[in-house]
Amino acid sequence: MSQLHANYRNIVVIGASAGGVEAILEVIKNIPEDARVAVFVVQHIPAYSKSNLHKVLANHTSFHTKKAEDQEPIMPGTIYVARADRHLMVEDGMVIVSKGPRENRFRPAVDTLFRSAANAYQERVIGVVLSGALNDGTSGMWSIKRYGGTAIVQDPEEAMFPDMPQGVMRYTDVDYVLSAADIGKKIGEVSRRQIVESQREIGISEEKLLEIELEIAKGKNGLNMGILEQGKPSALACPECHGALTQFEEGKLLRYRCHTGHAHTAESLLASIKDNVEKSMWEVMRGLEESNLLLNKMAQKMEAHGQSSTAENLKEQAKSLQRKAKEVQRVIELSDLSADEYLGAENKEQAESSHLINNDI
């Protein structure tokens, strides 16, 4: 099969998360059979899951579908699906699979794929963001648009989880907002248009940051590459490794990266911080309850040795700690940590997606 033509939009990158499997299927089965494109798919699934999404997609398209392999050539009429716990990236004519740091709490991450496509193929890229919680894909789509690519999102009214499409729409000027089925048709239409190059004003510092971030995603050391000098110092710490975070601005979008490489949009960082706050509160409750148990054990020992006054004092301390533990639990129950919205929904949908994928729907 011949190579992709350099004058057409024929590199299609698709990102989805919670509720995204069905949307991916709708997109893929509606891409015309004669479309001369290569398609790359990132669907968030748990790191421990064995993904059979490529087999599922094969039942709905005449395109060749496969799990992405590191260093394999990019060919038209092929759908490359990200592996669990591995980033999927592209370079000029080549697929890259890596275990670089997680971005927005995920590996594979949509942003990683999108940035690499923007860097390697510029105007030739068609970016597609489908259903998902939080906003992985927002930063990557911003890069696609900066380099002259096309931005398409699933209609939030149709998406099971509208956060990801809405995130892109909030921070980037998208070209099309469509149903999943119409996205597939639009890919075929856009891919037939010859590219008309446009003027882009991308600074040297922006290009350097993109190159550094792509190297980090491939496993290079961010600190040695000078990632801390590329943005503004932040008082925040990475929720994954507690390293210092550097702040970057992409238009209206705020995002962060630590010196070890983990990356976060402001929204995903907030979700991680809230998750860690709840975890810390449960640890406080555990400490109070363990102290309560220990004080009661000590009180029993004192009573056995006839030291009733000391025993009563210890019991009062235990009761006080028990009351505090109940107060902490009540705070946890009443606090708006959005665990169901951000973590519960995401994990539930990931598990369901994994089940669907591994059972060939």
Secondary structure by P-SEA (a helix, b strand, c coil): ccccccccccbbbbbbccccaaaaaaaaaaccccccbbbbbbbbcccccccaaaaaaaaccccccccccccccccccbbbbbcccccccccccbbbbbbccccccccccaaaaaaaaaacccccbbbbbcccccccaaaaaaaaaaabbbbbbccccccccaaaaaaaaacccccccccaaaaaaaaaaaaacccbbbbbbccaaaaaaaaaaaaaaaccccccccccccbbbbcccccccccbbbbbbcccccccccccbbbbcaaaaaaaaaaaaaaaaaaaaaaaaaaaaaaaaaaaaaaaacaaaaaaaaaaaaaaaaaaaaaaaaaaaacccccccccaaaaaaaaaaaaaaaacc
